[in-house]
Amino acid sequence: MSDFLGSVWWLIVSLGVLVTFHEFGHYWVARRCGVRVLRFSVGFGRPLWARRGKDGTVYQIAMIPLGGYVKMLDEREAAVPAAEVAHAFNRASVWKRIAIVAAGPIANLLLCVALLWLMFVIGRPDYAPVIGQATGIAEQSGLRAGDEVVAVGDRPTPTWQEVQLALLPAALDHRDVRLEVVDAQSRAAVRELRLSQLPDDFDQRRIAQAIGLLPRHFLLPPLIGRVEPDTAAWGVLAEGDRVTAVDGQPVRAFDDIGPLVQTLGEQGGPAMIEVERGGERLALEMTPRSVERPDGGGRYWALGIAPPRNLPLPPKDAMQQHGPLEAVPVAVREVGHLTGQLVGMIGRAFSGRVAIENTVAGPITIARAANTYAQQGAAWYLTILALLSLSLAILNLLPIPLLDGGHLLYYLIELVKGSPVSERAMAAGQYVGLALLASLMGLAFYNDILQLVR
């Protein structure tokens, strides 16, 4: 399946699941509050499939899969027979209306817990949080290659993904953070990562690179993919050789070769380059040559070799997994943590600490993310689905008219003043809400297009 078709498919599946649960929350509570539900729709527009249930509700799937709705009996929308008035939404008590409206976001919140529980039970494979290379701020903070990050602040980090997520808010706030690490000799240590030194214009989409952290699984293996003609390695080394040592110094990754060759060239004279070839270990004598940099920035010592192109990432070597009972409190705590993270991001967006292109994702970005996660397996897809469900719950609770949070605001005002909000005030609120939602959608599509252009 192509990336385009895969993205469209997983967007439809994801929105279908999230919207169905959200609207089912409204539907289920409305029925138990004695309010009649006329229509339960997944999607907008012309129905592609519809069926009337025994309860009189029309259940349908519509052609535009970007939302859904539950239509209830309401005197404000159409005339209601006298016999049905008691079942109209507008005649329900304010507490029942609050319960019905809040049920949608609560359903998404519960779905998030369930999805994360299932993800933990299945087990999500990832990479171990081991540093492959530390430069810049990371190196200045005392981090070294081979360090395993076991916690960022008070947050345990069993995988590299958890390290990145834990560093994100501190980096956006330019706040120093404590890291608990275990070095290559299995010694525990604490490092203060000086994120306050990050420049104001750092790339917020690449936090680890801005800090100077390269994970171990990103290191290129010391394989030779190409030998340049008329160089020191020409006729000596061959494609497919694995370099194991340079002048007696061990080589772990391809990036280790360059600095060792520079030292070797400055010393002058030949040295032994140890390689593995066809299951044999060879020691080959070579003398680096001084060559001009392609950008004209001076000369450097080189053997004339390059790594292979488009190498796949190594197999994942870490797993987040818990038993069915143990996963329940873990999932609940994770939802609480993610809620705090998302609310914090909203606050940073309003304060300008988050770049505009990183604030709101549109359907294109969501589709591509869902497809990418789905390709990594069921556990990863459950992760993105849980995040989307939680985001939908939080978004709907914002006090914007037309959203659930806007209706809840009206009902809270009604509780305080003892009477419903006037029709004129509600109409004005609808216009304001429509303008805000249109602006939000415009920003989302702008960000989508910006990401595609980049």
Buried (B, 14 or more C-beta within 10 A) or exposed (E): EEEEEBBBBBBBBBBBBBBBBBBBBBBBBBBEBEBBBBBBBBBEEEBEEEEEEEEEBBBBBBEEBEBBBBBBBBEEEEEBEEEEEEBBBBBBEBEBBBBBBBBBBBBBBBBBBBBBBBBBBBBBBBBBBBBBBBEBBBBEBBBBBBBBBBBBBEEEBBBBBBBBBBBBBBBBBBBEBEBBBBBEEEEEEEBEBBBEEBEEEBEBEEBBBBBBBBBBBBBBBBBBBEBBEEBBBEEBBEEEBBBBBBBEBEBBBBBBBBEBBBBBBEEEEEBEBBBBBEEEEBEBEBEBBEBEEEEEEEEBBBBBBBBBEEEEEEEBEBEBBBEEEEBBEBBEEBBEEBBEBBEBBBEBBEEEBBBEBBBBBBBBBBBBBBBBBBEBBBBBBBBBBBBBBBBBBBBBBBBBBBBBBBBBBBBEEBEEEEEBBEEEEBEEBEEBBEEBBEEBEEBBBBBBEEBEEE
